């Protein structure tokens, strides 16, 4: 069946969006919300989700059929998404905080992985490796400029109310700790592609050297006594908090909620931490992703995530040679998560890599009987009239479901827009506070609560202002 001319445009748009996600995740900073790093990364992921869902809905309407690419990662993603939804909606009466944070990012990961894989076509290994290497290179250059006192913090300070430090404490990815992970992934992609092709281009060599420099600078800045040194949740404390959270059956199964690690840590942290240098820290993550998921999503979420990782590594024997670097990159993101705390940048990169790897191996999956599912089938021995009736019913179902999906996208876009409007009003309140404008602080806090009345942190600050 010949595709509608707009289907190719949708495919190109989706591919561009996911490549933009891959490139911008380590670099994008929008300095017009209070938390310029986290809010920027989460918004980027949400925008990618909206593009993918809208593209899928339009494609379904044009082709008059649902079409989902089934891969070895589809079922683990689906199970993980269900556990995230249970943990998000059954652990809190007001799940907005979770949906605007890791809970929403996890759900976006599942939806982009399932729907995006049917929109992206072909092998994009070369462009993905180049984009990730370029992003790491630009991040490395920004760190060098920060080290010299002429980095992006100067520009951000000049156009916003922020007063960011002009040294390695500030990083576009969030911290030197996250940047080092980006450099490692970029190098895995460059080296993996060179090994698979038995050739190292000048471009790859240049990007590799710049990423190595960034990796070295980042590692140095993280060493004790240096400005970007970080304090991670101690492994013993993370383990203790996890065991305490498993004492209750409901929290053992679905956890305390995707955004609840900080409050859970405060509740269950062992007494011996009070005598340590980090006693005043309220950690948002465990020492590694597995320990965080066991607390926030429970054992169901942890096992679903581990199932997802196992499926990735099982494909090392089956993935095509041309896309092998993508699989190495995808496996590397899981290893990083297995050893280190969760961060939004690696999650965003993992989302894009997952879709591009599935797209590069769709023909291989069909040989393994992971075929494209089309909800459009007709009995072989029905009369012509019955066949037309069945076709009409299927067409109506497809059109209605596509329209519902479009309405969902519009609704999600509206809600995300209002949430980020609230974040912007809080940013403006900070600016008014710096100007000693009490009326401006009050008015912007009021507008923030009006834009997003379901976020308790905004209401607390508004009450304090009153």
Beta strands, then each sheet from edge to edge (+ up, - down):
strand 1: 67-68
strand 2: 373-374
sheet 1: 1+ 2-
end
